[in-house]
């Protein structure tokens, strides 16, 4: 019986070095699993915990979570909230402000997410993601309060007291 003695080496690098390599792999036709960094897609996706499965798509639509280059070397994984011709408006689920790019600046679409350390993909075409997306995008007007209530660093005196 043969045993596999390969070791996995983890290398950390800045996004400005890492993400262009991810884009190159996507352009070669690969799907890429990207560890998520940042809080812009909270509360559904968490920094350092979750991963996105990315793939280049032929078409993008409102509601899609996409990897976009919003400025030279500056990438975000956010949801498309509007498309007007070639102009795209993006917003992270954990953000209150919009960001903008052109349709040609979208590098890939998230086709699913690995959440909470699981090996099972939550597909963006799946019922769970579509229901979450529908509700969360419609709660934009009160998102500020919801995000504040979910923040882990809220002073205890502001949290609901439990017995």
N, C-alpha and C positions, 0 to 999 in steps of 0.2 A: 504494500500500500504506500503510495507516494504522499508525502506531506508537503504542504505549501509553506515555505519558510520565508516568504516575502514579508517585509515590514512596511508599514505605512508611516510615512514621514509627513508631518504637518508643518507647513511653511506659512507664516503670516506676512502679509504685505499690505501696503496701502491700496485703497480702492482705485486710485489713479493709475496704479501699475497692474492690478488684478483684473479689473473690469474690461479693459481693452483686450486682454487675452481671452476672457469669456466671450466677448463679441466675435473674436476671430474664430473660436470653436463653433459658435452658432452659425457664422457665415460659411463654414465648411460643411454644414449640414448636421452637426451634432445637436443633441439635446444636452442641456447643462443643468446640473443641480447646484443651486447657488445658496450658500448659507446666508441668512438674512441678518443685516446689521442696521441698527437704528430703530426708531420708534414710530416711523411715519405710517406704518400699516397696522398699528394697534387699534382695537383690542384683539382682533382675530389672529394676527401674526405677531410674534414676539422676537425681539432682538436676541440673537445668539442661541435661540431655541429652535426656530423653525427654518425650513428650507423651501425654496421655490424651484420647480421644474420648468425650465424655460425652453422655448422653441421659436424659431422664426415662423411667422404666420404670413399668409398672403393678404389677409384682410384684418382690420382692427375695428372694434366697435365700442360704443359707449358702454361702460361697465367692465371692460377688460382690464386686468392688471398687467401692466407692461413695464419692461425695462426701457427707459428712454434716456437719451443724452440731451439734457436741457441746456447745457453750455459745453464748450470744448473740454472733454475729460471729466465732466460732472454728470453722473448717472443717478437716476432715481427709479425705484420700483413703486409705481403709483397706479391708481385706477384712472382710466379715461372718463372724464365727466362731460366732455363736449368735443365734437369734431365739426369744424366749419371750414369746408374746403380742405386745404392742406394744414390748417392751424388746429392744434390739439391742446385742450385744456386738461390738466392732470391735477389730481389731489390725492394725497395719501389718506387712508382711512383715519389715521391718527392726527391729521393736520386740519387746520382751519383755513389755510391760505392755498391758493392755486399756484401751479407752475405751468409753464407753457413750452411747447416745442412744435416742430413741424412733423408731419406724418413720416417723412423720411428719417427723422431722428429717433424713431421707435426702433429699437434693436431686436426685441423679442417679446413674446407674449407668455405669461405664466399659464401653463396648462394644468397646473396643480401645485399643491403644497403638502409638504411633510410637516405635520404639526405635532407638538408635544412629545417629541422623541419617537414618534411612531414610524414604522416602515411602510404603512399603508398611505397611499396618495389620496388626498382630498382633491378630486378633480374639479376644475373650475366649471366644467359642464355638469357637475353633479348637483343634486337637489340641495344639499346642505349649503354649498357655496352660493347658489343662486338665491336661496331664501335669505341668507345672511346679507348678501349684497343688496337685495331689494330693500330690506328693512333699514340697513345702516345708511344707505344713500338717502333715504327719505327722512332720516332723523338729523339731517345736517343742521337744521335750525337750533337744535338743542344739543348738538354734539359737544360743544364746549363744556357743558355741565356733566354730560355722561363721561367724558374723558377725565374730567377733574375727579368725579366720584370713583373712577376705577384706578386712579393713580396710586401706586403703592406707597408714596411718601406723604400722604395726607396726614396732617397732625391728628393724633388720637382724639382730641377733644371735638374734632369735626366729624369723626366717624360715628356711625350709629352704635349706640351702646347695647351690648348683649349681656344677658345674665348667664 
